[in-house]
Amino acid sequence: MTRLGAHGSYSNIAALSPAGAVRWYEQILKDPAAALDLERRIGEFFAEHIAPLQSAGLSNPALDKFLAAVGGWADVGTRVRWPMTYATEQQADAARPAAGRLLPELFEGSW
């Protein structure tokens, strides 16, 4: 049972770490307090590294590719087709330490 009957989309977290998204879902069911703390840190990471890219006009597909590059689970790069703007590999490399520091539960055994 989820807290307050909530159900939601984990697509952004799945783009960052598919296995981590599954672990977070399991945590939501087993330890809601810890899951809420992780949610807070996810918000912090997104405010610091995703919101600026979104404000710069990056599309959802570009943001998903950026998240996959940060998570390092798929070799898809960050580029999307013209005329869409995309994040650089250097931006993904710069965000990776923050993801690891703020969201270690999502990357257990990944790096």
C-alpha positions in Angstrom: 0.0 0.0 0.0 1.4 3.4 -0.9 1.1 6.3 1.4 -2.2 8.1 1.0 -3.0 5.8 -1.9 -0.5 7.7 -4.1 0.5 6.2 -7.4 2.8 8.0 -9.8 5.3 7.9 -12.7 8.9 7.0 -12.1 10.0 7.6 -15.7 12.5 10.3 -14.8 14.1 8.0 -12.2 13.9 5.1 -14.6 15.8 7.2 -17.1 18.5 7.9 -14.5 18.6 4.3 -13.1 16.1 1.7 -14.0 17.2 -0.7 -11.3 17.2 2.2 -8.8 13.7 3.1 -9.7 12.6 -0.5 -8.8 14.5 -0.2 -5.5 12.8 3.1 -4.8 9.4 1.6 -5.4 10.2 -1.3 -3.1 11.4 1.3 -0.5 8.1 3.2 -0.8 6.2 0.0 0.1 8.6 -1.1 2.9 10.0 2.1 4.4 7.9 5.2 3.5 10.0 7.5 5.7 13.2 6.6 3.9 11.5 6.8 0.6 10.3 10.4 1.4 13.9 11.3 2.3 15.1 9.9 -1.1 12.3 11.9 -2.8 13.5 15.1 -1.1 17.1 14.4 -2.4 15.8 13.6 -5.9 14.1 17.0 -5.8 17.4 18.6 -4.8 19.2 16.9 -7.6 16.6 17.8 -10.2 16.5 21.4 -9.0 20.3 21.7 -9.3 20.9 19.7 -12.5 17.6 19.2 -14.5 15.6 22.5 -13.9 18.4 24.6 -15.5 18.4 22.5 -18.6 14.7 22.5 -18.8 14.7 26.3 -18.4 17.2 26.4 -21.3 14.6 24.7 -23.5 15.8 21.1 -23.5 12.9 18.8 -24.5 11.8 15.8 -22.4 13.7 13.4 -24.7 16.9 15.4 -24.3 16.4 15.4 -20.6 15.9 11.6 -20.6 19.0 11.1 -22.6 20.9 13.4 -20.2 19.6 11.3 -17.2 20.6 8.1 -18.9 24.1 9.5 -19.5 24.4 10.6 -15.8 23.3 7.2 -14.7 25.7 5.5 -17.0 23.5 2.5 -17.6 23.1 2.9 -21.4 25.6 4.1 -24.0 23.1 6.4 -25.7 25.0 9.7 -25.5 23.2 13.0 -24.9 22.5 14.1 -28.4 19.0 14.3 -29.9 18.0 15.2 -33.5 18.2 18.6 -34.9 16.6 21.1 -34.2 16.3 20.1 -30.6 18.9 21.3 -28.1 20.7 18.8 -26.0 23.0 18.6 -23.0 26.7 17.9 -23.4 28.5 14.8 -22.2 30.5 17.3 -20.1 27.3 18.4 -18.3 26.4 14.8 -17.7 29.9 14.1 -16.3 29.6 17.1 -14.1 26.2 16.0 -12.7 27.3 12.4 -12.0 29.1 13.1 -8.7 26.1 14.9 -7.3 23.8 12.0 -8.3 26.1 9.6 -6.6 26.3 11.8 -3.5 22.6 12.6 -3.2 21.1 9.4 -4.5 23.4 6.5 -3.7 20.5 4.1 -3.2 19.7 4.5 -6.9 23.1 3.3 -8.0 23.9 0.4 -5.7 26.2 -1.9 -7.6 26.0 0.3 -10.7 29.3 2.2 -10.6 
